Amino acid sequence: MAIDWKGLREDFERGEAGFETLAAGYGCKAATIKRRAAKESWDEVGQSAAKAELKRDGIIGEHRLLWSVVKRRLNTGLERSDIDELKIAKLAGDVILNLQKGETQAWGLIEDDVKTDQQEVIGITQEMAELTVSPGAEEALDGDQAV
């Protein structure tokens, strides 16, 4: 399927979307659009919104990468029955969750896709907590050990 370069250029110059979003919408790669825009000297009026979107996409992508590392450690801990690995994964998950909340607030990124990521993260964190807490540990911490 041919790319509608005229429509793509118009959308770019209006600045309503960044390269990644345009690429998804027009069925091509962001790098292809960037090269063509540079080659043809497309007008970048209105691109501040698009650049903000790229920053948002970068931060969200970074968050997803961090969570994939935590998930990999969690899986490794489960496969090896390694409680220390599971504890590290849980601790890392808690730290990343706080980092993600702070960054999304600082950059004003609280949108549907970020909220969905956060819900998924909370689910993973809860699952890690359940897997890393020894049976009866909560009662022991409360001083209500079973007899």
Secondary structure, DSSP 8 states (H G I E B T S, - for coil): ----HHHHHHHHHHTSS-HHHHHHHHTS-HHHHHHHHHHTT---TTHHHHHHHHHHHHHHHHHHHHHHHHHHHHHHHHHHT-HHHHHHHHHHHHHHHHHHHHHHHHTT--SHHHHHHHHHHHHHHHHHHHHHS-TTHHHHHHT----
